[in-house]
Amino acid sequence: MTDAPGIRTTCAYCGVGCGVIVAPDGAGGFAVRGDPDHPANRGRLCSKGAALAETLGLEGRLLAPRIGGRDAVWDAALDLVAGRFGETIAEHGPDAVAFYVSGQLLTEDYYVANKLMKGFIGSANIDSNSRLCMASTVAGHRRAFGTDTVPGTYEDLEEADLVVLVGSNLAWCHPVLYQRLVAAKAARPALRVVTIDPRRTATCELADLHLAIAPGADVALFNRLLAAIADRGAVDEAYAVHLEGMDGAIAAARAETGGTGLPERDIAAFLDLWIGTEKVVTVFSQGVNQSSNGTDKVSAILNCHLATGRIGRPGMGPFSVTGQPNAMGGREVGGLSNMLACHLEIENPDHRHLLRTFWHAPAMPEKPGLKAVEMFRAVAHGRIKALWIIGTNPAATLPDADAVRDAIAGCDFVVVSDLFATTDTARLADVLLPAAGWGEKDGTVTNSDRTISRQRRFLPAPGLARPDWAILSEVGRRMGWPDAFDFASPVEILREHAALSGHAAARGRDFDISDLAALDEAAYDALAPLRWPVSARRTGGRFFADGGFFTPNGKAWMVPVVSRGPATATDDRYPFRLNTGRIRDQWHTMTRSGRAPRLGRHLGEPFLEIHPLDAVRLGIRPAHLVEVESREGRAILRALVTDRVRPGEVFAPMHWTAEHAPAGRVGALVAPVTDPISGQPESKAGAVVLRPYRVAWYGFAVAATDALPATDYAARARVAGGWRMELAGAELPEDWEVFSRAAFRLPSAEAMTVVDRARGIARVALIAEGRVRAALFAGPEPVAVSREHLASQLGDTGREILAGQAAADRPDPGATLCSCLDIGVNTIVVAVLTQDLLTVEAVGAAIGAGTNCGSCRPEIASLLRRCATRVAAE
């Protein structure tokens, strides 16, 4: 292992599971860099990981328990939680309570939560936000393989001759894996990449073929592939002895009548490439999972790999990339409502008996509990009367988010464990419990390719914050089970989990980490990344190259599937198909990533991608506001007119909440329809109507205060020393100075103003103690000012601020394009035009842009093309 001073831990964000090294920076803070010895990232980090140190401040942290909005001591809060849950169970039964947990919990946290709910409360009403992420993959794996087994490893991406990315914008959502693929293609140019996505995303820059498939048509396409595999004699007859159901699956594929929205020449090219290349990896993500037929989409992909025997060998296999840092760890401990720990099955009496005996549990549910959407529907209907939400924000992230918010607000008793009291969900709690966060607690996480890594503590927990496993254990003890929850450290939990996995493996389960059952504190502290299984029988590696599935007869099941369109229909009233997803530099609801100023500079407000033809037809102008309405709710978003989407289709990111953009909550637009097998919501194919949102004024503001003005539209992002904001209002203020003082809560500040009421233009700067505390620029059109320059003026004397742009001797870098190195688009354009830079590599060599995580490289390539067009036009 490389001698690298600092604490080795694991990134807090996506399921890639990158290793990081954290060390003091010599200025009272910390520096974060990639761990060159971690097998997931080999030293690489994305923009979010590189900015982790900027998220560690204590501003806004919940530092003590709160009951009814007032600080309380732990004993009072824990007694209240244990007492109210106990009373509810005694009066209404165990299914009247529920836990909703998170893929951001550590495995040890997750294990205790699952043990408490299923083994001791006796209900399966514990579900996770992973239900929104990859439950369809879990369901597809289980019905094909018998267990939720990921067959391959990250190395397969580099060993493949063809990588197919289905519903995965890898460049933005899993940038480090994308960079591994970029490097592999550079080393072996013969490696081919295909992207299957309705949008032209940043990932398409790497693709040899982009299939702009119709939303929801993945089953139809992969059925076409399976039928061609059979018709061309590409079935692996030797491997077929390990399979059942092939004839039925092929018959269903041949009978497929669903359209794909693709030209036949593109389908033919894809079929030829896939069938003609033995070493194929098919990577799939939320575009597959987040669907009303997501499980069937997963099965359609698995069928093709099973029929050809392209599974479990180097460079070939189906591969699900997960969205959260411990989504896989949650699956391993039974964190979903239809699973038990160690991949045991809740419907299996032998499995239930094993777990109940191992835990010495008083109860065990005999049927699955409520999945996420069902759970909050039950909360709304009053069937769930006590709810504990841990480390997640369902009032913003679940479909039909307004209804979910109202359901939580109306629940008899709500507990929220979180780092902050200001999330949309935390504001609704009766009891708030301060949780320790990343860097403040110890535990393990499991990434997308089954690699278990340590998260290590390098900071003390602030105030009275405690690790989630400790909070849960204390409640379990106070509810009457002191021995079962007598955990004193996370290693004790991992040892119990590992011992249980050995018993599960003896009953034919895949998950086995029994070699970790004897870990002592020192070994746990020093634990290096390792891929499960970790047992006397085998360690790491791939699954299923020679069969050996975890079904009763050891054979995989090929499931006949037929295509179905999106469950939410478009019609004359709601004619547009809405796709939702992530952006490059933000994470979930920005509770952590929104604290890093550099991550808000790339895309600082919620937006809607709309095709130019649709924009012209509807009278929607670039950078103006759009009202988006579905059958469930509405949002106001900034128009981004682009041909990255097709006519009739729009895209919006899901990150903004009431904390950052009250009118931009995209979850309010998503229908609560789910896959009937997995329970995963359909978040990629909504139905909406668009209309221009008419306002009297647009504004841009910077402020050192944390006030979010109560305007018709407001969206904010952090900058050094404060916030930047995009604003708009339906009515002109009578007095801009009075409005600004109230909006930014600076009643006694000195004001500098420039107001032209005839033109509708106003500029106001508020100065206190000789320094700029806030500034507002408003006009009848979206405001054209140097946003980066104005943000830099906070805390300055304000001599230049009302100009709205930097002086000639201080060039404006423009909107940030490379977040890792804080390089703006204007800086890149100047370098390209003055230095005759022709390639992304040349730009990187000249000014550094794109040389760290590389997730901005596709945008630099697009910028180079625009610069070339500009030069040619001149």
TORVOFI-844738 format. One line per 8 residues: their letters; for each residue x, y, z of C-alpha. Coordinates in steps of 0.25 Angstrom, whole numbers, plus 2048, in hexadecimal, padded with zeros to 3 digits. Layout:
<vexvexs>
a	X,Y,Z ~ ...
</vexvexs>
This chain:
<vexvexs>
mtdapgir	800,800,800 ~ 805,80E,7FC ~ 80B,816,808 ~ 801,821,808 ~ 7FF,829,815 ~ 7F1,82C,819 ~ 7E4,824,81C ~ 7E0,81A,812
ttcaycgv	7D1,81A,810 ~ 7C6,819,806 ~ 7BE,824,7FE ~ 7B1,828,803 ~ 7AA,829,7F6 ~ 7A7,81F,7EB ~ 7A7,810,7EA ~ 7B5,810,7E3
gcgvivap	7BB,80F,7F1 ~ 7C7,817,7EF ~ 7D2,817,7F9 ~ 7D7,825,7FE ~ 7E2,829,807 ~ 7DF,834,811 ~ 7EA,83C,818 ~ 7EB,84A,81F
dgaggfav	7EE,855,815 ~ 7F6,85D,81E ~ 7EC,868,81F ~ 7E2,862,829 ~ 7DB,85A,81F ~ 7DD,84D,817 ~ 7E2,84A,809 ~ 7DB,83E,802
rgdpdhpa	7E2,836,7F6 ~ 7DF,829,7EF ~ 7E5,81D,7F5 ~ 7EF,817,7EB ~ 7EE,809,7F1 ~ 7DF,808,7F1 ~ 7DA,7FE,7E6 ~ 7CE,806,7E3
nrgrlcsk	7D4,813,7DF ~ 7E3,812,7DF ~ 7E5,820,7E4 ~ 7DB,826,7DB ~ 7D0,82F,7E1 ~ 7C4,836,7DA ~ 7C1,845,7DD ~ 7B7,841,7E9
gaalaetl	7C2,838,7EF ~ 7CD,843,7ED ~ 7C4,84D,7F4 ~ 7C1,844,800 ~ 7C9,84D,80A ~ 7C1,859,807 ~ 7B5,852,80C ~ 7BA,850,81A
glegrlla	7B7,85D,821 ~ 7AD,85D,82D ~ 7A4,868,827 ~ 796,864,829 ~ 799,857,82F ~ 78F,851,839 ~ 797,850,846 ~ 78C,84B,850
priggrda	780,843,850 ~ 773,84B,84E ~ 765,848,853 ~ 75A,851,84D ~ 765,85B,848 ~ 76C,85D,855 ~ 77A,857,859 ~ 779,84B,862
vwdaaldl	782,841,869 ~ 784,833,863 ~ 77D,82C,86E ~ 770,834,86C ~ 771,832,85D ~ 774,823,85E ~ 76A,820,868 ~ 75F,828,860
vagrfget	763,820,853 ~ 763,812,85A ~ 756,815,862 ~ 74E,81B,856 ~ 752,80F,84D ~ 74F,805,858 ~ 742,80B,85B ~ 73E,80B,84C
iaehgpda	742,7FD,84B ~ 73A,7F9,857 ~ 72E,800,853 ~ 72E,7FE,844 ~ 738,7F2,841 ~ 746,7F2,83B ~ 741,7F6,82D ~ 73D,803,832
vafyvsgq	74B,808,833 ~ 756,809,828 ~ 764,80D,825 ~ 769,814,819 ~ 778,814,817 ~ 783,817,80E ~ 78E,811,805 ~ 797,81C,80B
lltedyyv	797,814,818 ~ 7A3,80B,81C ~ 7A0,7FC,81B ~ 7A1,7FC,82B ~ 796,806,82C ~ 78E,7FF,822 ~ 78F,7F2,829 ~ 78B,7F7,836
anklmkgf	77E,7FE,830 ~ 77A,7F1,829 ~ 77C,7E9,835 ~ 774,7F2,83E ~ 768,7F3,834 ~ 768,7E5,82E ~ 76D,7DC,83A ~ 768,7E4,846
igsanids	75C,7ED,842 ~ 758,7E2,839 ~ 754,7EA,82D ~ 75A,7EA,81F ~ 757,7F9,81E ~ 765,7FE,81B ~ 768,803,80E ~ 773,80B,808
nsrlcmas	775,816,7FE ~ 77D,80B,7F6 ~ 76F,807,7F2 ~ 76F,814,7E9 ~ 77D,810,7E4 ~ 77F,801,7E0 ~ 773,7F9,7E6 ~ 770,7F4,7D8
tvaghrra	77E,7EF,7D6 ~ 77D,7E7,7E4 ~ 770,7E1,7DF ~ 776,7DD,7D1 ~ 782,7D7,7D7 ~ 77A,7CF,7E1 ~ 770,7C9,7D7 ~ 77C,7C6,7CD
fgtdtvpg	787,7C1,7D7 ~ 77F,7BE,7E4 ~ 786,7C9,7EB ~ 78A,7D7,7E9 ~ 798,7D4,7E4 ~ 7A0,7DE,7DC ~ 7A8,7D4,7D3 ~ 7B4,7DD,7CE
tyedleea	7BE,7E7,7D2 ~ 7C2,7F5,7CE ~ 7CE,7EF,7C7 ~ 7C4,7E9,7BD ~ 7C2,7F7,7B7 ~ 7D1,7F8,7B4 ~ 7D2,7E9,7AF ~ 7C5,7EA,7A6
dlvvlvgs	7C6,7EC,797 ~ 7B8,7F2,797 ~ 7B2,7FA,7A2 ~ 7A3,7FD,7A1 ~ 79E,808,7AA ~ 78E,807,7AC ~ 787,813,7B3 ~ 795,817,7B9
nlawchpv	79B,825,7B8 ~ 7A8,81F,7BD ~ 7B0,82C,7BA ~ 7A8,834,7C4 ~ 7A2,829,7CE ~ 7AE,820,7D0 ~ 7B9,829,7CA ~ 7C5,820,7D0
lyqrlvaa	7BF,814,7C9 ~ 7BE,81C,7BC ~ 7CC,820,7BD ~ 7D0,812,7BF ~ 7C9,80F,7B2 ~ 7CF,81B,7AB ~ 7DD,816,7AE ~ 7DA,808,7AA
kaarpalr	7D5,80D,79C ~ 7E1,816,79B ~ 7EA,80A,79D ~ 7E2,801,794 ~ 7DB,809,789 ~ 7D4,7FD,784 ~ 7CB,7FD,791 ~ 7BD,801,78D
vvtidprr	7B3,809,795 ~ 7A4,80A,793 ~ 79B,813,79B ~ 78C,810,79B ~ 785,81C,7A0 ~ 77A,825,79C ~ 783,832,79E ~ 790,835,798
tatcelad	798,836,7A5 ~ 7A6,839,7A8 ~ 7A9,82A,7A8 ~ 7A6,82A,799 ~ 7B3,831,796 ~ 7BA,824,798 ~ 7B0,81B,791 ~ 7B2,815,783
lhlaiapg	7A3,813,782 ~ 798,81B,789 ~ 78A,814,789 ~ 780,81F,78C ~ 776,815,791 ~ 767,819,793 ~ 764,81A,7A2 ~ 761,80D,7A8
advalfnr	765,804,79C ~ 771,7FD,7A2 ~ 769,7F0,7A2 ~ 765,7F1,794 ~ 774,7F3,790 ~ 77A,7E8,798 ~ 76F,7DE,794 ~ 773,7E2,785
llaaiadr	781,7DE,78A ~ 77D,7D1,790 ~ 775,7CD,784 ~ 781,7D0,77B ~ 78A,7C8,784 ~ 781,7BC,782 ~ 77F,7BE,773 ~ 78E,7BF,770
gavdeaya	792,7B3,778 ~ 799,7BC,783 ~ 794,7B4,78F ~ 79F,7AD,797 ~ 799,79F,797 ~ 7A4,79B,7A1 ~ 7A0,7A5,7AB ~ 791,7A3,7A9
vhlegmdg	792,796,7B2 ~ 792,7A1,7BD ~ 785,7A8,7B9 ~ 776,7A6,7B9 ~ 76C,7AD,7B2 ~ 774,7B0,7A6 ~ 769,7AB,79C ~ 75E,7B4,7A2
aiaaarae	767,7C0,7A3 ~ 76B,7BF,794 ~ 75D,7BC,790 ~ 759,7C9,797 ~ 764,7D1,791 ~ 760,7CC,783 ~ 752,7D0,785 ~ 756,7DE,78A
tggtglpe	74E,7E9,782 ~ 752,7F5,78A ~ 759,801,783 ~ 767,806,787 ~ 766,814,780 ~ 773,810,77A ~ 777,80F,76B ~ 778,801,766
rdiaafld	787,804,762 ~ 78A,808,770 ~ 784,7FB,776 ~ 78B,7F3,76B ~ 798,7F9,76F ~ 796,7F6,77D ~ 792,7E8,77B ~ 79E,7E5,773
lwigtekv	7A7,7EB,77D ~ 7A2,7E5,789 ~ 7A0,7D7,783 ~ 7AE,7D8,77B ~ 7B6,7DC,788 ~ 7B8,7D1,792 ~ 7BD,7DA,79E ~ 7B1,7E3,7A0
vtvfsqgv	7AD,7EA,7AD ~ 7A0,7F0,7AE ~ 79F,7FB,7B8 ~ 792,800,7BD ~ 78D,80A,7C7 ~ 781,813,7CA ~ 77C,814,7BC ~ 779,805,7BD
nqssngtd	775,804,7CC ~ 76C,810,7CE ~ 761,80B,7C5 ~ 753,805,7C7 ~ 759,7F8,7C0 ~ 767,7FA,7C5 ~ 768,7EB,7CA ~ 765,7E6,7BC
kvsailnc	76F,7F0,7B6 ~ 77A,7E9,7BF ~ 775,7DB,7BB ~ 775,7DF,7AC ~ 784,7E3,7AE ~ 787,7D7,7B7 ~ 781,7CD,7AC ~ 78A,7D1,7A1
hlatgrig	797,7CF,7AA ~ 791,7C2,7AF ~ 78E,7BD,7A1 ~ 79C,7C0,79C ~ 7A3,7BB,7A9 ~ 7A9,7C9,7AA ~ 7A9,7CA,7B9 ~ 7B3,7C8,7C4
rpgmgpfs	7BF,7C8,7BB ~ 7C9,7D4,7B9 ~ 7C4,7DF,7B1 ~ 7B6,7DA,7B0 ~ 7A9,7DA,7B7 ~ 79D,7E3,7BC ~ 7A1,7EE,7C5 ~ 798,7F7,7CE
vtgqpnam	79F,803,7D3 ~ 798,808,7DF ~ 795,817,7E3 ~ 799,817,7F2 ~ 7A5,815,7FB ~ 79F,809,802 ~ 793,804,7FA ~ 79A,7F7,7F9
ggrevggl	79D,7F6,807 ~ 78E,7F9,80A ~ 78A,7ED,801 ~ 794,7E4,809 ~ 78D,7E7,816 ~ 77F,7E6,811 ~ 77D,7F5,811 ~ 771,7F4,807
snmlachl	763,7F0,80C ~ 763,7E3,804 ~ 770,7DD,808 ~ 777,7D8,815 ~ 785,7D9,819 ~ 790,7D2,811 ~ 787,7D0,805 ~ 77E,7C7,80C
eienpdhr	770,7C7,807 ~ 764,7CC,810 ~ 75A,7C2,80A ~ 763,7B6,80D ~ 75F,7B0,81A ~ 76D,7AA,81C ~ 774,7B7,81A ~ 76B,7BE,824
hllrtfwh	76D,7B3,82E ~ 77C,7B4,82C ~ 77C,7C3,82E ~ 773,7C3,83A ~ 77B,7B8,840 ~ 788,7BF,83E ~ 783,7CC,843 ~ 77B,7C6,84F
apampekp	770,7CF,849 ~ 762,7CF,84F ~ 75B,7D1,842 ~ 75E,7D0,833 ~ 754,7D5,828 ~ 74F,7CA,81E ~ 74D,7D4,812 ~ 753,7E0,80C
glkavemf	751,7ED,812 ~ 74D,7FA,80B ~ 756,7FF,800 ~ 759,80E,7FF ~ 74D,813,7F7 ~ 744,80A,7FE ~ 74A,80E,80C ~ 747,81D,80A
ravahgri	739,81A,805 ~ 736,812,811 ~ 73C,81E,819 ~ 732,827,812 ~ 726,81D,815 ~ 72A,81C,824 ~ 72E,80E,824 ~ 73C,812,827
kalwiigt	73B,819,834 ~ 74A,81A,838 ~ 755,81D,82E ~ 764,81E,82F ~ 76C,824,823 ~ 77B,822,824 ~ 785,829,81B ~ 77B,82C,80F
npaatlpd	772,837,80A ~ 765,830,805 ~ 75D,83D,805 ~ 765,841,7F9 ~ 76A,835,7F3 ~ 75E,82B,7F2 ~ 754,82C,7E7 ~ 748,835,7E9
adavrdai	751,83C,7F3 ~ 746,847,7F7 ~ 73D,83B,7FB ~ 748,835,803 ~ 74C,841,80A ~ 73D,843,80E ~ 73D,834,813 ~ 749,836,81C
agcdfvvv	743,843,821 ~ 737,83C,825 ~ 73D,82F,82B ~ 73A,82E,83A ~ 749,82C,83E ~ 755,82F,835 ~ 764,82D,839 ~ 76F,832,82F
sdlfattd	77E,82F,831 ~ 786,838,829 ~ 792,842,829 ~ 789,84E,826 ~ 77C,853,82B ~ 779,85B,81E ~ 776,850,814 ~ 768,84F,80F
tarladvl	766,843,817 ~ 76D,847,824 ~ 764,853,825 ~ 758,84A,827 ~ 75D,842,832 ~ 758,841,840 ~ 765,83C,845 ~ 773,83F,83E
lpaagwge	77F,837,842 ~ 78D,83C,83E ~ 794,831,837 ~ 7A3,830,834 ~ 7A7,832,826 ~ 7B2,82F,81C ~ 7C0,830,823 ~ 7B9,82F,831
kdgtvtns	7B7,820,832 ~ 7BC,813,82F ~ 7B7,808,826 ~ 7B6,801,819 ~ 7B0,803,80C ~ 7AF,7F9,7FF ~ 7B0,7FF,7F1 ~ 7AA,7FB,7E4
drtisrqr	7B3,7EF,7E2 ~ 7B2,7E9,7F0 ~ 7BF,7F0,7F5 ~ 7BE,7F3,804 ~ 7C5,7FF,809 ~ 7C7,806,816 ~ 7C2,814,819 ~ 7CB,819,824
rflpapgl	7C9,824,82E ~ 7D2,830,82E ~ 7CA,83A,835 ~ 7C3,83A,842 ~ 7B4,83A,841 ~ 7AF,848,843 ~ 7A6,84C,84F ~ 79E,840,854
arpdwail	79D,839,846 ~ 79E,82A,847 ~ 7A0,81F,83C ~ 793,819,837 ~ 796,80B,83C ~ 798,811,84A ~ 78B,818,84A ~ 783,80C,844
sevgrrmg	78A,803,84F ~ 786,80C,85A ~ 778,80C,856 ~ 778,7FD,854 ~ 77D,7FC,863 ~ 772,806,868 ~ 767,7FE,861 ~ 76B,7F2,869
wpdafdfa	776,7EA,862 ~ 783,7EE,869 ~ 78B,7E1,865 ~ 787,7E1,856 ~ 78C,7F0,855 ~ 798,7F0,85E ~ 7A1,7F5,853 ~ 7AD,7FD,858
spveilre	7B4,7FF,84B ~ 7B2,7FD,83C ~ 7BB,7F2,83B ~ 7B2,7EA,845 ~ 7A7,7EC,83B ~ 7AF,7E8,82F ~ 7B4,7DB,836 ~ 7A5,7D7,839
haalsgha	7A2,7DA,82A ~ 7AD,7D2,825 ~ 7AA,7C6,82E ~ 79B,7C6,829 ~ 7A0,7C7,81B ~ 7A7,7B9,81D ~ 79A,7B3,821 ~ 793,7B9,815
aargrdfd	79E,7B4,80C ~ 79C,7A6,812 ~ 78E,7A7,80D ~ 792,7AA,7FF ~ 793,7B9,7FF ~ 79D,7C1,7F8 ~ 7A1,7CB,802 ~ 7AC,7C6,80B
isdlaald	7B6,7CE,813 ~ 7B8,7C4,81E ~ 7C7,7C6,81E ~ 7C4,7D4,824 ~ 7BD,7CE,830 ~ 7C9,7CD,839 ~ 7CE,7DB,836 ~ 7D4,7E3,842
eaaydala	7D4,7F2,843 ~ 7E2,7F3,83E ~ 7DF,7EA,831 ~ 7D2,7F2,82F ~ 7DA,7FF,830 ~ 7E4,7FA,826 ~ 7DA,7F3,81D ~ 7DE,7F5,80E
plrwpvsa	7D4,7F5,803 ~ 7CF,7E7,7FF ~ 7C5,7E1,7F6 ~ 7BB,7D8,7FC ~ 7B9,7CC,7FD ~ 7C4,7CB,808 ~ 7C3,7BD,80D ~ 7CB,7B0,80F
rrtggrff	7C5,7AC,802 ~ 7C8,7B8,7F9 ~ 7CC,7C6,7F9 ~ 7C8,7D1,7EF ~ 7C7,7CD,7E0 ~ 7BC,7CC,7D6 ~ 7AF,7C4,7D7 ~ 7A8,7BA,7CD
adggfftp	7B3,7B7,7C3 ~ 7B0,7A9,7C5 ~ 7A2,7AA,7C9 ~ 7A0,7A7,7D8 ~ 794,7B0,7DA ~ 78D,7B2,7E7 ~ 780,7AC,7E3 ~ 77A,79F,7E9
ngkawmvp	780,797,7DD ~ 78C,79F,7DA ~ 787,7A5,7CD ~ 784,7B3,7C8 ~ 776,7B6,7C4 ~ 775,7BE,7B7 ~ 768,7C6,7B8 ~ 75E,7C8,7AD
vvsrgpat	75C,7D7,7AC ~ 754,7E0,7A3 ~ 755,7EF,7A1 ~ 74B,7F9,7A8 ~ 74B,807,7A6 ~ 74C,811,7B1 ~ 741,810,7BB ~ 73F,81F,7BB
atddrypf	738,823,7AE ~ 73A,82F,7A6 ~ 72E,836,7A0 ~ 728,843,79B ~ 729,849,7A9 ~ 736,844,7AD ~ 73E,842,7A0 ~ 74C,842,7A4
rlntgrir	754,836,7A9 ~ 75C,83A,7B5 ~ 76A,833,7B8 ~ 771,836,7C5 ~ 77F,834,7CA ~ 78C,839,7D0 ~ 796,844,7CC ~ 7A5,843,7CD
dqwhtmtr	7A8,84B,7DA ~ 79C,848,7E3 ~ 798,83D,7EB ~ 78A,839,7EF ~ 783,845,7F6 ~ 790,84C,7F8 ~ 790,84B,807 ~ 79F,848,806
sgraprlg	7A4,84C,7F8 ~ 79C,85A,7F9 ~ 7A5,85E,804 ~ 7B1,85F,7FA ~ 7B2,86C,7F3 ~ 7B9,866,7E7 ~ 7AF,85C,7E4 ~ 7A4,866,7E2
rhlgepfl	7AB,86E,7D7 ~ 7A9,864,7CC ~ 79A,863,7CC ~ 794,86C,7D7 ~ 785,86B,7D6 ~ 77B,861,7D2 ~ 778,861,7C3 ~ 770,85A,7B8
eihpldav	777,855,7AB ~ 76D,857,79F ~ 76F,856,791 ~ 770,862,788 ~ 764,85F,780 ~ 75B,85D,78C ~ 761,86A,792 ~ 75D,872,786
rlgirpah	74F,86C,785 ~ 74C,86F,793 ~ 752,87C,794 ~ 75D,878,79E ~ 769,880,79D ~ 777,87C,7A1 ~ 77B,87F,7B0 ~ 76C,883,7B2
lvevesre	764,87B,7BC ~ 75A,870,7B9 ~ 74F,86B,7C1 ~ 74E,85C,7C1 ~ 742,855,7C6 ~ 73E,846,7C7 ~ 732,83F,7CD ~ 739,840,7DA
grailral	73F,84D,7DB ~ 747,859,7D5 ~ 754,85F,7D5 ~ 75B,86B,7CF ~ 768,869,7C8 ~ 772,870,7BF ~ 771,86D,7B0 ~ 77D,867,7AA
vtdrvrpg	77A,866,79C ~ 782,85B,796 ~ 782,84F,78B ~ 787,846,796 ~ 779,842,798 ~ 76F,83E,78D ~ 762,846,789 ~ 757,842,793
evfapmhw	761,83E,79E ~ 767,846,7A9 ~ 771,844,7B4 ~ 772,84A,7C2 ~ 77C,847,7CD ~ 777,842,7DB ~ 780,849,7E5 ~ 779,856,7E9
taehapag	770,856,7F5 ~ 769,861,7FD ~ 776,864,804 ~ 77D,869,7F7 ~ 771,86B,7ED ~ 763,86A,7F2 ~ 75C,86A,7E5 ~ 766,861,7DE
rvgalvap	763,854,7E5 ~ 762,84A,7DA ~ 75E,83F,7E3 ~ 750,846,7E4 ~ 74E,843,7D5 ~ 751,834,7D5 ~ 745,82A,7D6 ~ 745,820,7E1
vtdpisgq	744,814,7D7 ~ 74E,808,7DA ~ 753,7FB,7D4 ~ 749,7F1,7D9 ~ 755,7E7,7DD ~ 75F,7F0,7E2 ~ 757,7FC,7E7 ~ 761,806,7E1
peskagav	75A,813,7DC ~ 75A,817,7CD ~ 762,824,7CD ~ 767,824,7BF ~ 75A,825,7B7 ~ 750,82F,7BD ~ 745,837,7B6 ~ 745,846,7B7
vlrpyrva	741,852,7B0 ~ 74A,85F,7AE ~ 746,86D,7AE ~ 74F,87A,7AF ~ 74F,87F,7BD ~ 74C,88E,7BB ~ 753,897,7C5 ~ 755,8A6,7C6
wygfavaa	763,8A6,7CA ~ 76F,89D,7CA ~ 77B,89E,7D4 ~ 788,899,7D9 ~ 78D,89C,7E7 ~ 799,899,7F0 ~ 797,899,7FF ~ 7A0,896,80B
tdalpatd	793,893,813 ~ 78C,886,811 ~ 77E,88C,80E ~ 777,886,802 ~ 76E,891,7FD ~ 75F,88E,7FD ~ 75E,891,7EE ~ 756,889,7E4
yaararva	762,882,7DF ~ 76F,881,7E7 ~ 77B,877,7E6 ~ 788,878,7EE ~ 796,872,7EE ~ 7A1,874,7F8 ~ 7AD,87D,7F5 ~ 7B9,881,7FD
ggwrmela	7B3,889,808 ~ 7A5,888,805 ~ 79B,885,7FA ~ 798,888,7EB ~ 789,888,7E7 ~ 781,888,7DB ~ 773,88F,7DD ~ 767,893,7D6
gaelpedw	75A,89A,7DA ~ 74C,89B,7D4 ~ 74B,8AA,7D9 ~ 755,8B5,7D9 ~ 758,8BA,7E7 ~ 754,8C8,7EA ~ 761,8CB,7F0 ~ 76D,8C3,7ED
evfsraaf	776,8C7,7F9 ~ 76A,8C4,802 ~ 769,8B7,7FB ~ 777,8B3,7FC ~ 779,8B7,80B ~ 76D,8AE,80E ~ 771,8A3,805 ~ 77F,8A1,80A
rlpsaeam	77C,8A5,819 ~ 785,8B1,819 ~ 77C,8BD,81E ~ 787,8C6,823 ~ 791,8C4,817 ~ 796,8D0,80F ~ 790,8CF,801 ~ 796,8D2,7F3
tvvdrarg	78B,8D2,7E8 ~ 78A,8D4,7D9 ~ 77B,8D4,7D5 ~ 775,8D6,7C8 ~ 766,8D4,7C9 ~ 763,8D7,7BB ~ 76C,8CC,7B6 ~ 769,8C3,7C2
iarvalia	777,8C2,7C7 ~ 77C,8C2,7D5 ~ 78A,8C0,7DB ~ 78B,8C1,7EB ~ 797,8BE,7F3 ~ 796,8BD,802 ~ 7A2,8C1,80A ~ 7A5,8BF,819
egrvraal	7B2,8C3,820 ~ 7B7,8C6,813 ~ 7B5,8B9,80D ~ 7AB,8B3,802 ~ 7A1,8AB,80A ~ 797,8A9,7FE ~ 795,8AE,7F0 ~ 789,8AC,7E6
fagpepva	789,8AE,7D7 ~ 77B,8AE,7D1 ~ 775,8B1,7C3 ~ 769,8AD,7BA ~ 772,8A2,7B4 ~ 77B,897,7BA ~ 787,8A0,7C0 ~ 794,8A0,7B8
vsrehlas	79F,8A2,7C2 ~ 7AC,89C,7C6 ~ 7A7,892,7D1 ~ 7B4,88D,7D5 ~ 7BA,89B,7D6 ~ 7AE,8A0,7DF ~ 7AF,894,7E8 ~ 7BD,898,7EA
qlgdtgre	7B9,8A6,7EF ~ 7B2,8A1,7FB ~ 7BA,8A6,807 ~ 7C1,8B0,7FE ~ 7C0,8BF,7FE ~ 7B6,8BF,7F3 ~ 7BC,8CA,7EA ~ 7BA,8C2,7DE
ilagqaaa	7AE,8BA,7E1 ~ 7A3,8C2,7DA ~ 7AA,8C1,7CD ~ 7A6,8B2,7CD ~ 7B3,8AE,7C7 ~ 7C2,8AE,7C9 ~ 7CB,8B9,7C5 ~ 7D3,8B7,7B8
drpdpgat	7DF,8B3,7BF ~ 7D8,8A8,7C7 ~ 7D3,89E,7BC ~ 7C5,897,7BF ~ 7C8,888,7C0 ~ 7B9,885,7BC ~ 7B1,87A,7C1 ~ 7B9,86F,7C8
lcscldig	7BB,863,7BE ~ 7C6,85B,7C5 ~ 7C2,85B,7D4 ~ 7CE,853,7D8 ~ 7D8,85E,7D4 ~ 7CE,86A,7D5 ~ 7CF,86E,7C6 ~ 7C5,876,7BF
vntivvav	7BF,874,7B1 ~ 7C5,882,7AD ~ 7D3,87E,7B1 ~ 7D2,871,7A9 ~ 7CD,879,79C ~ 7D8,883,79D ~ 7E2,878,79E ~ 7DC,871,793
ltqdlltv	7DC,87D,78A ~ 7E9,883,78D ~ 7F1,877,78E ~ 7EB,86F,783 ~ 7E7,863,78B ~ 7E0,859,783 ~ 7DE,84D,78D ~ 7D9,84A,79B
eavgaaig	7E7,845,79F ~ 7ED,852,799 ~ 7E4,85B,7A2 ~ 7E8,852,7AE ~ 7F7,854,7AB ~ 7F5,863,7AA ~ 7EC,867,7B5 ~ 7E9,85A,7BD
agtncgsc	7DA,859,7BA ~ 7D5,84B,7B9 ~ 7E2,845,7BF ~ 7DD,841,7CD ~ 7D0,839,7CD ~ 7CD,83B,7BE ~ 7BE,83C,7BF ~ 7BF,849,7B9
rpeiasll	7C6,844,7AC ~ 7BA,842,7A4 ~ 7B6,850,7A6 ~ 7C4,855,7A3 ~ 7C2,84D,796 ~ 7B5,853,793 ~ 7BB,861,796 ~ 7C6,85E,78C
rrcatrva	7BC,85B,781 ~ 7B5,868,784 ~ 7C2,870,783 ~ 7C6,869,776 ~ 7B8,86D,770 ~ 7BA,87B,775 ~ 7C8,87C,76F ~ 7C3,876,762
ae	7B8,881,762 ~ 7C1,88C,763
</vexvexs>
